[in-house]
Structure formats: C-alpha cells, structure tokens
Amino acid sequence: MENFCLDCNTLLRGRVDKKFCDDQCRSNYNNKLKGKDQAVVKEIDQILKRNRKILASKNPTGKTKVKRSALTDKGFNFNYHTHTYETQKGTTYIFCYEYGYLLLENEDVLLVKREEK
C-alpha cells in the first residue's frame, strides 16, 4: 500500500506510518489546520471588541440608560458577550469585558462599567 504526504501529496518512502515527506510539509499542514480555527476566534474577538467599543462610547459616565436601537444602530451584537453577573436580587447583568448592560422594559438598556477594586 502506498502512502502519500498529507500536505503535498508526494509518494512517501520509508516507514509505513509516515505522514509527511519532510518537516516543511508537516509544518505547512499543521499551520493550515490552525489557520481555520484561528479565523473563527479572530472573528469572534472582533465582534467582542466592537461591542466593547460601542458600550464605552455610549456610557462615558459609568452608568447611563439608552434605547436598545442606539446600540444596534452602531452594530452592537447582543449574541456575543464575555460573561454575566447575577446580583443577590437575581438581576443578571451581561458584560463585554468591563462594560455591561441590563435589559430593561420598553427597549431600554441600562449601561454600567465595572470599576476595578
């Protein structure tokens, strides 16, 4: 049975379990695999950074109320956030890094900034 390099498809000589013809092909193959995963991470990271930037621009004082449309019109994506925080009363704030929000009634959104301790 003939084996071929996973990167360049060259006929392999030597060990039966050999997968690559040389170190360069092994490196190329693994970089291609990593590149696909990193593209997804990069896309999500861009969304999170955009969300953070929008929250920061709409909340210069550290706590303010805006309409939901004020965020979505700027490109805010409510599907992406870094973490949540639940208060003792059961209210859940959604955060994108240090900037967070609380969805209120009538399409209002309370914006907050978590202060460092």
Backbone torsions as a table, in degrees:
resi	resn	phi	psi	omega
1	MET	NA	131.6	-178.8
2	GLU	-93.2	139.1	176.3
3	ASN	-110.8	146.3	-179.4
4	PHE	-122.9	148.2	179.4
5	CYS	-59.4	133.3	-179.2
6	LEU	-68.3	-19.6	-179.0
7	ASP	-95.9	-56.0	-173.1
8	CYS	-105.3	-3.4	176.9
9	ASN	65.5	24.7	176.7
10	THR	-80.8	145.4	176.5
11	LEU	-61.8	129.7	-177.8
12	LEU	-92.1	143.2	176.1
13	ARG	-120.1	146.6	177.0
14	GLY	113.1	-137.7	-175.6
15	ARG	-57.8	148.9	-179.2
16	VAL	-67.4	-34.1	-176.7
17	ASP	-92.9	12.1	-179.5
18	LYS	-68.2	137.5	-176.8
19	LYS	-113.5	-21.6	-176.1
20	PHE	-133.2	151.3	-179.6
21	CYS	-79.5	-26.2	178.0
22	ASP	-159.9	177.9	-179.0
23	ASP	-64.5	-34.3	-179.6
24	GLN	-62.9	-44.2	178.8
25	CYS	-66.0	-39.6	177.6
26	ARG	-61.6	-44.3	179.9
27	SER	-65.2	-45.3	178.1
28	ASN	-58.0	-46.1	-178.2
29	TYR	-61.9	-47.3	-179.4
30	ASN	-67.7	-35.3	176.8
31	ASN	-65.6	-37.1	176.7
32	LYS	-63.7	-41.6	179.3
33	LEU	-64.4	-45.1	180.0
34	LYS	-65.3	-36.1	-178.3
35	GLY	-59.0	-38.3	179.3
36	LYS	-65.5	-44.8	179.2
37	ASP	-66.4	-41.3	-177.4
38	GLN	-67.7	-29.0	178.3
39	ALA	-64.2	-40.3	178.4
40	VAL	-65.8	-45.8	179.7
41	VAL	-62.5	-41.5	-179.6
42	LYS	-63.7	-41.9	179.3
43	GLU	-63.2	-45.1	178.9
44	ILE	-65.3	-41.2	179.3
45	ASP	-61.9	-38.4	177.8
46	GLN	-64.1	-40.8	178.2
47	ILE	-63.6	-45.7	179.6
48	LEU	-62.0	-42.3	179.4
49	LYS	-66.0	-39.0	176.8
50	ARG	-63.8	-44.9	177.8
51	ASN	-58.4	-45.7	179.7
52	ARG	-61.1	-43.9	-179.8
53	LYS	-61.9	-42.2	178.8
54	ILE	-64.9	-46.0	178.7
55	LEU	-60.6	-41.7	-179.9
56	ALA	-65.0	-41.5	-177.9
57	SER	-69.9	-30.2	-179.2
58	LYS	-88.2	-6.3	-175.2
59	ASN	-133.0	66.2	-177.3
60	PRO	-71.9	-21.2	-175.5
61	THR	-95.3	-11.0	-179.6
62	GLY	102.7	-18.0	177.0
63	LYS	-159.7	119.6	-179.2
64	THR	-156.4	162.6	179.1
65	LYS	-115.2	132.8	177.9
66	VAL	-135.3	167.9	173.7
67	LYS	-82.3	148.1	178.9
68	ARG	-55.7	-38.7	-178.6
69	SER	-63.8	-27.6	177.9
70	ALA	-63.9	-29.6	177.9
71	LEU	-83.8	-47.5	-177.0
72	THR	-66.0	-32.2	178.0
73	ASP	-64.3	-27.1	178.1
74	LYS	-86.7	-6.2	179.3
75	GLY	103.5	13.0	-179.9
76	PHE	-65.8	136.1	-180.0
77	ASN	-113.7	108.0	-176.5
78	PHE	-70.7	-8.4	-179.9
79	ASN	-81.1	-12.0	-176.2
80	TYR	-120.7	129.2	176.2
81	HIS	-155.8	166.7	-177.5
82	THR	-93.2	-35.3	-179.4
83	HIS	-165.8	171.6	176.2
84	THR	-123.3	160.6	177.2
85	TYR	-137.0	125.0	179.5
86	GLU	-106.4	127.2	179.5
87	THR	-78.0	171.6	178.6
88	GLN	-63.8	-26.3	178.7
89	LYS	-82.0	-4.8	177.8
90	GLY	94.1	6.7	177.3
91	THR	-78.5	132.8	-177.9
92	THR	-107.6	117.2	174.0
93	TYR	-94.2	141.5	179.1
94	ILE	-108.8	130.4	-174.4
95	PHE	-117.4	147.7	168.7
96	CYS	-124.3	95.3	-170.7
97	TYR	62.2	-123.9	-176.2
98	GLU	-90.2	-6.1	179.2
99	TYR	-99.9	133.6	-177.3
100	GLY	-133.2	173.9	178.3
101	TYR	-150.5	158.5	176.6
102	LEU	-129.1	123.3	178.8
103	LEU	-75.9	125.6	-179.1
104	LEU	-111.1	-176.9	177.5
105	GLU	-74.2	164.2	176.0
106	ASN	57.8	35.8	177.9
107	GLU	63.6	17.5	175.5
108	ASP	-84.2	150.4	178.2
109	VAL	-134.0	126.1	176.0
110	LEU	-91.4	120.3	-179.9
111	LEU	-98.5	137.3	179.1
112	VAL	-136.1	161.3	174.5
113	LYS	-126.9	127.9	178.8
114	ARG	-77.0	123.4	-179.3
115	GLU	-86.8	142.3	177.5
116	GLU	-69.5	143.7	-179.4
117	LYS	-88.1	NA	NA
